[in-house]
Amino acid sequence: MTNQTTINALNRLTSATYSISYLNANGTNSTISVYAYSGARYGRATNPSGTVGWFTVEPIKWRIATSNWGTYGRYNTNFVAVSDLVLGFGAIEETHMEEGSAYTSTNMYSNISAQRTREIGYAASTSIPFESFASGANLNVVTSTNVSYQGIRAVSTSELTTVLGSTVSNWRARCSDMVAFMLGVSEDSYVDYWTRNLGTMLDNGTVITAESGEESNAWVHEVHGVRFSITCSQGSRY
């Protein structure tokens, strides 16, 4: 949480920099406004009980499978990274769950993968610079390209296996302070979080449990955490 002096200054701000979207348990698209102040950005969240909290927007810590590199200094492309913490929360819209068809052909897949605002999406309205090693012989050159947040997606169980291995206890994840505030749990708690996978029953999906890291079914109107993944297509060195 943010200190009281900063909160007093933030409460006087009237213009948000961008907003974060999520779907609540009633199926209503809701937002968290993000404000810029004194060189930092802060999100203003209101939890289900009506309490308002301010949270600092911090860099995301990503986890990667170091086995993909083999040796230090190797250059690699198109590798998957999974967020260390559960950074999002929300429900999944029931009309975008389709049972009995390939997951990649469903509306739920296309909406989550594109991070559209009616889903458990957290796409900002602006793009961010992404640094990578330049292609060609001179790999010591670093280039920067503006890439939108659209590439960030809800994690899949296959991505968890790729990055964290097949031991499900390793799939457990703690949540950020803002997610803890919105879900009504203690800070630094383990929480259930959504994946991109369909559940085994009509109109439900798969969550990873806080207790054991195992897969479990959840009805789509329930609010849980969201753990993110990205693919680093331009590559980097390890």
LINHUFEN-V277700 format. One record per backbone hydrogen bond with DSSP energy under -1.0 kcal/mol. CO is the residue of the C=O (numbers start at 1). NH is the residue of the N-H. Records with the same first field share a line. If there is no record, write none. Layout:
CO=NH, NH
This chain:
3=7
4=8
5=9
6=10
7=11
10=13
18=34
20=32
22=30
23=91
24=27
28=24
30=22
32=20
33=44
34=17, 18
35=42
37=40
40=37
41=57
42=35
43=55
45=53
47=50
51=47
53=45
54=2
55=43
61=84
63=82
65=68
66=69, 70
69=71
71=74
74=238
76=236
79=232
81=230
82=63
86=176
88=226
90=224
93=96
94=97
102=105
103=106
106=110
107=111
108=112
109=113
110=114
111=116
116=119
119=121
128=147
130=145
132=143
137=139
138=141
141=134
143=132
145=130
147=128
148=151
149=152
153=229
155=196
156=160
157=161
158=162
159=163
160=164
161=165
167=170
168=171
173=191
174=86
176=180
177=181
178=182
179=183
180=184, 185
186=189
189=175
192=225
193=208
197=206
201=204
203=220
204=199
205=218
206=195
207=216
208=193
209=213
214=209
216=207
218=205
219=222
220=92
224=90
225=194
226=88
227=155
228=83
229=153
230=81
231=233
232=78, 79
236=76
